[in-house]
Every structure is written in structure tokens, then in C-alpha cells.
């Protein structure tokens, strides 16, 4: 079955998700102004009529928050035993030399999948992506560091670390699939504000990936059709090597982006370093677009599906109505892709 969508006077009106059958409608409903008090994350686009900032807290309050955070340097005793760490000197351009580590990995205190399902071993891992709790110019408790603020080289190092942890998970014979995922912000379900990602081993395939595999088995050219469509609609944001970053008009949430390496159908633990670097570069671009917004991403891989990531902002779930999504037709205005470095 071909990709289903409709245009009216040259404008995209709706499109159906070829994997879940959810329909996305493009409307102008988001132009109306909300009567609710603005959320703290809206500081990324401040209200032009605002006349003052909230009071500046005592710096000792920010220090107290960091003393209580199990992911902050100096609190390593508050987490399960460390599995591995990346040093600041191991990542080009890193300046956080006051911390003895840049990236740190340990088991999740509460396994996402019960240990009895994975051979009696906890296969849920936390990857702390940076030692900082707040961003460098923080003045308020809400000024948290987010992954979009990290340099591209560090995001690549985080992904390499995730892959190394995934290999550890696959060394357990009871593990049949490993998922690399991230949730940022309370609205995404994150229980810790400190910037981090997760690697989760499972005793069975993850359902969304299995659904993609089954759909693609019947239509091997589907993803090529998707890429051709998003390219023709002007939804492509960046390319790097064999990978493409684009706005996804039929994502699980209204603000969704995908990074796809179409010619790679293997576990992410099996791909070469150059392609992994290309994938990480585009993932960094997507995170820079969303910046501090609550978000999550999942990396899907394995036989029968191309290596890809679903990146979704979680701030607008209210627009899911009756199994359909509503998006503003002007969503991509102002999105400026980052140019690739010289020589690529």
C-alpha cells in the first residue's frame, strides 16, 4: 500500500502513519494564544510583554540541589556501582575538567524490565551525559542543562558509550533486544532532572520495532517512499553520509523528527564508527532544534529495519484527538539546519 496523504491547493492537508495508521492533520489551530499561565520551558521563547524575571535565588540553593542529586559529581556513592566512565580528556573540546568524569554509567536503581526476565541480571543502565546539573548561565532552578547544549563531539561520545553498554547487554544470553532511549523533562516521564539517557535490555523484541519489521517485510520499499516524500515536501533538515534527518509529519507526537540510515539494517552494535559519527551528528541537530523542551528519543535497529531514531517533543500531547494529531502548517518556519563541518 503506498503512502497515504492528501493535498489541497498544493498544501499538505493530512498524512497517515504507515506503521500505526494514525492520521495527522495540518491546521492553523496552534496560532491561537493559550489562556493558561506559560510553562517554565517557554523561556526559550519569552513573552514580549513580560516586564521582569523571577527573583534570582541564593546560589547556595542551587548548590544544595546539586548536593542532593545522585547524578552530580561527588555523589557517586548515591548510585549503584559504576560500570564505566568517559574522562574529559577523552572528548575533543571538553572543558569540564573540574569533574573527574564527563560521562558515567551505572545500573538503573529500579530495572525497567524485572531481573527475573533477563537471567537474574539487571539490564537497565543509566548513562549520565555530563557532570553539570545546571547550564553555565543558570540563574534559576529551571535552568537545567539539556543535551542540545552539549557540543556535537560529546553527543557522539554519549552515543558511543550507549553502544558499548548495549554490547554489555547483548553479552547476556537472556537478552534478545536492547533499546537506547532518552527522556528529558518531567513531561516525558523523566524522574531525574540531571541530563541522562538509558540503555535497556529485554527478554523479547520491543513492540514498536517488531511492528516496523513486520510492515517493512511486506513493503520493502516503504522507507524509500517516505524519504522521497519528505524530501519533496521540504521536510529534510540535514544529511550526513548515508543518514538523513527530517521532520516527520506522522510521528507519535506533534513535534517529531527522524534520523534514518536507510542502507543499514543491523544492530547499532554492529555498525562502523564513521556511520555512528554521522548518526550522532544528526541526532545532535535534532536535539538542538528542540533544546530545553521535554522530549524523548528511541533508537530502533536490527534485522529488517533501517537504523533510525524517533525524536519527539512531549510538550503538546493535548493535540492527540480521537487517535489523530493536529500540527500547525507553519511548523518548520525558522528551522535552520547546522552546516556540516569543513571537509564533509
Order of alpha helices (4+ residues) and beta strands (2+ residues): beta-beta-beta-alpha-beta-beta-beta-alpha-beta-beta-alpha-alpha-beta-beta-beta-alpha-beta-beta-beta
